[in-house]
């Protein structure tokens, strides 16, 4: 009897802290729904949980929120960290956004070489605007010798 009561209490405790909302995909879907329905502030909590669960797109979406500063205080450094995490986990859009920050110097010193490497990674993963950005950098800077990566 005591074991049953204890198990019930543990299960209830886990439910109340959201443990059974158990995977990054679920958190991402919840975040997206909240964001779409206008509860953008609350969506941040679920984008964060999803990103912490290594859901790449959630990291990129959260980074965008920090970069834009419409919902939270603008924080380029945090945005760059989150774009980097999304990029490393396979979201090519995260690579593209991070590249644009390095190119423009938002959140870090301008670094064209890093920007080109990231644009190339995004281009190779079918982010066509990244391919265009590489070509544009090549036009603007004759020293740029990156190949467009498709």
C-alpha positions as CSV (number, residue, x, y, z in Angstrom):
1,X,0.0,0.0,0.0
2,X,2.8,2.4,0.9
3,X,4.6,1.6,-2.3
4,X,1.4,2.4,-4.3
5,X,1.0,5.7,-2.6
6,X,4.6,6.6,-3.1
7,X,4.5,5.6,-6.8
8,X,1.4,7.7,-7.3
9,X,3.0,10.7,-5.6
10,X,6.1,10.3,-7.7
11,X,4.0,10.1,-10.9
12,X,2.0,13.1,-9.9
13,X,5.1,15.1,-9.2
14,X,6.6,14.2,-12.5
15,X,3.4,15.2,-14.3
16,X,3.3,18.5,-12.5
17,X,6.8,19.5,-13.7
18,X,6.2,18.4,-17.2
19,X,8.4,15.3,-17.3
20,X,5.8,13.4,-19.3
21,X,5.7,16.1,-22.0
22,X,8.7,13.9,-22.8
23,X,10.5,14.8,-25.9
24,X,11.9,17.7,-27.8
25,X,9.5,17.2,-30.7
26,X,6.5,17.6,-28.4
27,X,8.0,20.7,-26.8
28,X,8.7,22.2,-30.3
29,X,5.1,21.5,-31.4
30,X,3.8,23.1,-28.2
31,X,6.0,26.1,-28.7
32,X,5.0,26.6,-32.3
33,X,1.3,26.4,-31.3
34,X,1.7,28.9,-28.6
35,X,3.7,31.2,-30.8
36,X,1.2,31.0,-33.7
37,X,-1.7,31.6,-31.3
38,X,0.0,34.8,-30.0
39,X,1.4,33.6,-26.7
40,X,4.9,34.3,-27.8
41,X,6.3,34.8,-24.4
42,X,5.1,31.4,-23.1
43,X,6.5,29.8,-26.3
44,X,10.0,30.7,-25.3
45,X,9.9,28.2,-22.4
46,X,9.0,25.4,-24.8
47,X,11.4,26.4,-27.5
48,X,14.1,26.4,-24.8
49,X,13.1,22.9,-23.6
50,X,13.1,21.6,-27.1
51,X,16.5,23.2,-27.9
52,X,17.9,21.7,-24.7
53,X,16.6,18.4,-26.0
54,X,18.8,18.9,-29.1
55,X,16.0,19.8,-31.5
56,X,18.0,21.9,-34.0
57,X,15.1,23.9,-35.4
58,X,14.0,24.9,-31.9
59,X,17.4,26.3,-31.3
60,X,17.3,28.3,-34.5
61,X,13.8,29.6,-33.8
62,X,14.8,30.6,-30.3
63,X,18.0,32.3,-31.6
64,X,15.8,34.3,-34.0
65,X,13.7,35.5,-31.1
66,X,16.8,36.7,-29.3
67,X,18.3,38.3,-32.4
68,X,15.1,40.2,-33.2
69,X,14.4,41.3,-29.7
70,X,10.7,41.7,-30.2
71,X,9.7,39.3,-27.4
72,X,12.8,39.4,-25.2
73,X,15.6,41.8,-24.8
74,X,17.8,41.7,-27.9
75,X,20.8,39.5,-27.2
76,X,23.1,38.9,-30.2
77,X,25.6,36.8,-28.2
78,X,22.8,34.4,-27.1
79,X,21.4,34.4,-30.6
80,X,24.8,33.4,-32.0
81,X,25.2,30.6,-29.5
82,X,21.8,29.3,-30.3
83,X,22.3,29.6,-34.1
84,X,25.6,27.8,-33.7
85,X,23.9,25.0,-31.7
86,X,21.1,24.7,-34.3
87,X,23.7,24.7,-37.1
88,X,25.9,22.0,-35.5
89,X,22.8,19.9,-35.0
90,X,21.9,20.0,-38.6
91,X,19.6,23.0,-39.2
92,X,21.0,24.7,-42.2
93,X,19.0,27.8,-41.6
94,X,20.8,28.2,-38.3
95,X,24.1,28.2,-40.3
96,X,22.7,30.8,-42.7
97,X,21.6,33.1,-39.9
98,X,24.9,32.7,-38.0
99,X,26.8,33.5,-41.2
100,X,24.8,36.7,-41.7
101,X,25.7,37.7,-38.1
102,X,29.4,37.1,-38.8
103,X,29.2,39.0,-42.1
104,X,27.6,42.0,-40.5
105,X,29.4,42.0,-37.2
106,X,26.2,41.6,-35.1
107,X,27.2,39.8,-31.9
108,X,30.8,39.3,-32.9
109,X,33.6,40.9,-34.8
110,X,33.2,40.8,-38.6
111,X,34.6,37.5,-39.8
112,X,34.1,37.0,-43.5
113,X,35.9,33.6,-43.5
114,X,33.6,32.2,-40.9
115,X,30.6,33.7,-42.7
116,X,31.7,32.1,-46.0
117,X,32.2,28.7,-44.3
118,X,28.7,28.9,-42.8
119,X,27.1,30.2,-46.0
120,X,28.7,27.3,-47.8
121,X,27.4,24.8,-45.3
122,X,23.9,26.2,-45.7
123,X,24.2,26.3,-49.4
124,X,25.2,22.7,-49.6
125,X,22.0,21.9,-47.6
126,X,19.7,23.7,-50.1
127,X,19.4,27.1,-48.5
128,X,19.5,28.9,-51.8
129,X,19.8,32.4,-50.3
130,X,23.1,31.3,-48.8
131,X,24.4,30.4,-52.3
132,X,23.4,33.9,-53.4
133,X,25.2,35.4,-50.4
134,X,28.4,33.7,-51.3
135,X,28.2,35.0,-54.9
136,X,27.5,38.5,-53.5
137,X,30.5,38.4,-51.2
138,X,32.7,37.2,-54.1
139,X,31.5,40.3,-56.1
140,X,32.2,42.7,-53.3
141,X,35.5,41.2,-52.3
142,X,37.9,40.0,-54.9
143,X,39.9,38.1,-52.2
144,X,36.9,35.8,-51.5
145,X,37.7,32.5,-53.2
146,X,35.0,30.3,-51.8
147,X,33.1,28.0,-54.2
148,X,29.4,28.0,-54.2
149,X,28.7,24.7,-52.5
150,X,25.9,22.8,-54.2
